[in-house]
Amino acid sequence: MSFQGFPSADLAVDGNTDGNYFNGSVAATENSFQGWWEVDLEQISTIESIEIYNRTDGQDRLFDCYVLVSDTPFTAGGNLQLARQQAVYEQFISGQVGSPSNIATNDISGRYVRIHKLADGYITLAEVVVNGCADGGPIEQGNLPCGLDYTSTENSITITGFSNAPHSIFKLFTSDYSIVEQCIDCNDPYVIGNLVGGNYIVAINTYDENWNPICDSQAPVSIVQGFNTNDIETQYYISELFPNPAINDLIVKVHSKINTDNVTLRIYDLTAGQKMERKVNIEKGVNAFLLDVSHLQSGIYNLIIEGSNSKVSTTRFVKFADK
């Protein structure tokens, strides 16, 4: 939790482990009793370890603190005792926090990660790295028009309820109404996989036995971009890219388990034609890169990272034209 006049809390998750406060990448709180900092992973995830990077310019102020993980939001505010009761995992760091301090969480399942001081003082954080992968369970469920329901998981969506009408026509569009998938008298359930994370539109028409219209409607749905969990076992992988869809700039986050390596980021269209290449250096932890994709035409692209261990990690993104 950060306060007015103090560096923003999100500086602890900006991909920069520089612990020099005056270089502008260290988050800080005010001097308070049992202060805390927290990050929402946005979905239940399997957490294998947490790395905490302290301030390193001689004014280190993070010591004697609890690292807490919860699968539900912390509602205790600054009350450490209640926060510990809500947590599904805790680890106490006695004395000065390192840069980094590495905590093995043994694949605990959770969504909210909190650093909570035992007593009074400041919290200063250069970076917090949560290692693991998003659980593959349902991300979102909801109702669609015309008596349909959907379940959205990473990179796929399942539609149910087609059997409620004798005939149906279903279409899935990108947010700019480019057709992605369609079916007539669809199977129930109907599964669409290998989708790019982002916002979509569904168009639904249902009919009676004689193809007389019953329902005609549209609705928005959202697909979460995931990454290949097999890549967790490799030296590095693409853990996040945003915004997706992109217009001019694309931010790519690469997670590395090795100290340093030279890797190549390549962008291909779906005909396997290479459109862009950039060589970068990665270090252990989360690395963030800004790619200028303004020159790319609208469409779907594959982003590939390849390094010295010849391991390739691939994910997809959508490019929209700048209107």
C-alpha positions in Angstrom: 0.0 0.0 0.0 1.6 3.3 -1.1 0.6 6.8 0.0 0.6 10.3 -1.6 4.1 11.6 -1.9 5.7 8.1 -1.9 6.7 6.1 -4.9 3.9 4.1 -6.4 3.3 0.5 -5.3 3.4 -0.8 -8.9 7.2 0.1 -9.1 7.7 -3.3 -7.3 6.3 -5.1 -10.3 7.8 -3.1 -13.2 10.4 -5.8 -14.1 13.3 -3.7 -12.8 15.3 -5.1 -9.8 17.4 -1.9 -9.5 17.5 -1.3 -5.7 18.8 2.3 -5.9 15.9 4.4 -4.7 17.1 7.5 -6.7 16.9 5.6 -10.0 13.1 5.7 -9.8 12.2 2.0 -9.6 11.8 1.4 -5.9 8.3 1.3 -4.3 7.8 2.7 -0.8 5.2 3.2 1.9 5.0 5.8 4.6 6.4 5.1 8.1 3.5 3.2 9.7 2.8 0.4 12.2 2.6 -3.0 10.4 2.7 -1.5 6.9 2.0 -3.8 4.0 2.4 -4.1 0.2 0.2 -6.5 -1.9 -0.1 -7.7 -5.5 -3.2 -9.3 -7.1 -2.2 -12.0 -9.7 -5.7 -11.6 -11.2 -6.4 -15.4 -11.0 -5.7 -18.4 -8.9 -2.1 -19.5 -9.7 0.4 -22.2 -8.7 3.2 -20.4 -7.0 6.5 -22.2 -6.8 8.7 -19.4 -5.3 8.8 -15.7 -4.5 11.8 -13.4 -5.0 11.9 -10.1 -3.0 14.4 -7.4 -3.9 15.2 -4.8 -1.2 16.5 -1.3 -1.6 20.3 -1.5 -2.0 21.7 2.1 -1.7 22.4 2.0 2.0 18.9 2.9 3.2 17.4 -0.6 3.3 14.2 -0.3 5.3 12.6 -3.7 4.8 13.2 -6.2 7.6 11.3 -8.5 9.9 8.3 -9.1 7.7 5.8 -11.8 6.8 5.2 -13.0 3.2 1.6 -14.1 2.9 -0.4 -15.8 0.2 -4.2 -16.0 0.0 -6.6 -17.4 -2.5 -9.2 -14.7 -1.5 -8.8 -11.0 -1.0 -7.2 -9.9 2.3 -9.9 -8.0 4.2 -7.8 -7.3 7.3 -6.4 -3.9 6.2 -3.2 -3.3 8.3 -4.1 -5.9 10.9 -1.3 -8.5 10.7 -3.0 -11.0 12.9 -6.1 -11.2 10.8 -4.1 -11.2 7.6 -2.2 -14.2 8.8 -5.5 -16.0 9.6 -6.7 -15.4 6.1 -3.5 -16.6 4.4 -3.1 -20.1 3.0 0.7 -19.7 3.3 3.1 -17.6 5.3 6.8 -17.3 5.7 8.6 -15.0 8.2 11.8 -13.2 7.1 13.8 -12.4 10.2 16.2 -9.4 10.0 17.1 -7.6 6.8 15.5 -8.7 3.5 18.0 -9.5 0.9 18.2 -8.6 -2.7 16.9 -11.0 -3.5 15.5 -13.1 -0.7 14.2 -16.3 -2.3 11.2 -18.1 -0.7 10.2 -21.6 -1.9 6.5 -21.8 -1.6 6.2 -25.4 -2.7 3.6 -24.9 -5.4 1.0 -23.3 -3.1 -2.2 -22.2 -4.8 -3.1 -18.6 -4.4 -3.9 -15.2 -6.0 -2.9 -12.5 -3.5 0.7 -12.0 -2.4 1.3 -9.7 0.6 4.4 -8.5 2.3 3.5 -7.3 5.9 5.8 -5.8 8.4 5.9 -7.1 12.0 6.4 -3.7 13.6 6.6 -0.1 12.4 8.7 1.5 9.7 8.8 1.9 6.0 8.5 -0.8 3.3 10.9 -0.3 0.4 10.8 -2.8 -2.5 12.8 -2.8 -5.7 10.9 -5.7 -7.1 8.7 -8.7 -6.2 8.9 -11.7 -8.6 6.2 -14.4 -8.2 7.3 -17.6 -10.0 4.8 -20.2 -11.2 2.0 -20.5 -13.6 -1.7 -19.7 -13.9 -4.0 -22.6 -13.0 -5.7 -24.0 -16.0 -9.2 -24.0 -14.5 -12.1 -21.8 -15.6 -11.3 -18.1 -15.7 -14.8 -16.8 -16.3 -18.3 -18.1 -16.6 -21.5 -16.4 -17.6 -24.7 -16.2 -19.5 -25.1 -15.4 -23.2 -28.3 -14.3 -25.0 -30.7 -16.9 -26.5 -30.3 -19.3 -23.6 -26.6 -20.0 -24.0 -23.9 -20.1 -21.4 -20.1 -19.9 -21.7 -17.0 -20.9 -19.8 -13.8 -19.0 -20.7 -10.4 -20.5 -20.0 -6.9 -19.6 -21.1 -7.0 -19.3 -24.9 -10.3 -21.1 -25.3 -14.1 -20.8 -24.8 -16.8 -23.4 -24.4 -20.4 -22.6 -25.4 -23.3 -24.7 -24.1 -27.1 -24.6 -24.5 -27.4 -25.1 -28.3 -29.7 -28.1 -27.7 -32.3 -25.7 -26.3 -33.3 -24.8 -29.9 -33.8 -27.0 -33.0 -31.5 -24.9 -35.1 -28.7 -22.4 -34.5 -26.1 -20.2 -36.1 -23.2 -19.0 -34.0 -20.3 -16.7 -34.9 -17.3 -15.4 -33.0 -15.7 -12.1 -34.0 -12.8 -10.1 -32.9 -13.7 -6.7 -31.4 -13.4 -5.1 -34.9 -15.8 -7.7 -36.3 -13.3 -9.9 -38.1 -14.7 -13.4 -38.2 -12.8 -16.0 -36.1 -15.2 -19.0 -36.0 -18.7 -20.0 -37.0 -21.0 -23.0 -36.9 -24.5 -24.0 -38.0 -26.5 -26.4 -35.8 -23.5 -26.4 -33.4 -22.5 -29.3 -31.2 -23.5 -28.9 -27.6 -21.0 -28.2 -26.0 -19.1 -26.3 -28.7 -15.4 -25.7 -27.9 -13.3 -23.1 -29.7 -9.5 -23.3 -28.9 -6.2 -21.7 -29.8 -7.6 -18.2 -29.3 -5.6 -15.1 -28.7 -6.4 -13.4 -25.4 -8.5 -10.3 -25.7 -12.1 -9.1 -26.2 -14.4 -10.8 -28.6 -18.1 -10.6 -29.8 -20.5 -13.5 -30.2 -23.4 -13.4 -32.6 -26.2 -15.9 -31.9 -29.3 -16.8 -34.0 -31.7 -19.6 -32.9 -34.6 -21.0 -35.0 -37.5 -23.5 -34.6 -37.9 -26.7 -36.6 -38.9 -24.7 -39.8 -36.0 -22.2 -39.4 -38.3 -19.5 -38.2 -36.3 -17.0 -36.0 -36.5 -17.4 -32.3 -33.7 -15.2 -31.1 -31.1 -12.9 -32.7 -28.6 -11.2 -30.4 -24.9 -10.3 -29.7 -22.8 -10.1 -26.6 -19.1 -9.4 -25.6 -16.9 -12.1 -24.1 -13.3 -12.0 -22.9 -10.6 -14.6 -23.4 -7.5 -14.6 -21.1 -4.1 -14.9 -22.7 -2.2 -17.8 -21.2 1.3 -19.1 -21.7 2.5 -22.7 -22.3 2.9 -24.1 -18.8 5.4 -26.6 -20.2 7.7 -23.5 -20.6 7.8 -23.2 -16.8 10.3 -26.1 -16.8 12.6 -24.3 -19.2 15.1 -21.6 -18.7 12.8 -18.7 -19.8 9.4 -18.1 -21.3 7.0 -15.3 -22.3 4.9 -14.8 -19.3 2.9 -11.7 -20.4 2.3 -9.3 -23.2 0.1 -6.3 -23.3 -1.9 -4.5 -24.6 -3.5 -7.3 -26.5 -4.8 -6.3 -29.0 -2.0 -3.9 -29.7 -2.0 -0.8 -31.9 1.5 0.9 -31.8 3.5 -0.6 -28.8 3.6 -4.1 -27.4 5.2 -4.7 -24.0 6.6 -8.2 -23.6 7.5 -9.7 -20.2 10.1 -12.6 -20.3 10.7 -14.7 -17.2 14.2 -16.1 -16.9 15.6 -18.7 -14.4 19.2 -18.1 -15.5 21.5 -15.2 -14.6 22.0 -13.9 -18.1 21.5 -14.9 -21.8 21.2 -13.4 -25.2 17.8 -14.1 -26.8 16.0 -13.2 -30.0 12.4 -12.0 -30.2 10.8 -12.7 -33.5 7.3 -11.8 -34.8 5.7 -14.0 -37.6 2.4 -13.7 -39.3 0.2 -16.8 -39.6 1.8 -17.7 -43.0 5.1 -18.1 -41.1 6.5 -15.0 -42.7 8.9 -13.2 -40.4 7.9 -9.6 -39.9 10.2 -8.4 -37.1 13.3 -9.4 -35.1 15.0 -8.0 -32.1 18.0 -9.3 -30.1 17.9 -8.6 -26.3 19.8 -9.5 -23.2 17.8 -11.1 -20.4 18.7 -11.6 -16.7 17.3 -13.7 -14.0 13.7 -12.7 -13.0 11.2 -10.7 -15.0 12.5 -8.8 -18.0 10.2 -6.3 -19.8 10.7 -5.1 -23.4 8.9 -2.5 -25.5 8.3 -3.4 -29.2 7.2 -1.0 -31.8 4.6 -2.9 -33.9 3.0 0.2 -35.5 4.3 -0.9 -38.9 2.5 -4.2 -38.8 -0.8 -4.7 -40.7 -3.9 -5.7 -38.8 -4.0 -9.4 -38.1 -2.9 -12.2 -35.8 0.8 -12.8 -35.1 3.0 -15.2 -33.3 5.7 -13.9 -31.0 8.6 -16.3 -30.5 11.6 -16.1 -28.1 14.7 -18.2 -28.8 18.0 -18.3 -27.0 21.2 -20.2 -26.5 19.5 -23.3 -25.2 17.5 -23.5 -28.4 14.2 -23.5 -26.5 11.4 -21.7 -28.2 8.5 -20.1 -26.3 5.6 -18.9 -28.4 2.5 -16.9 -27.8 0.0 -14.9 -30.0 -1.2 -11.4 -30.1 -3.6 -9.3 -32.3 -2.6 -6.2 -34.1 -5.2 -3.4 -34.8 -4.7 -0.5 -37.2 -4.3 2.9 -35.7 -7.5 4.7 -36.5 
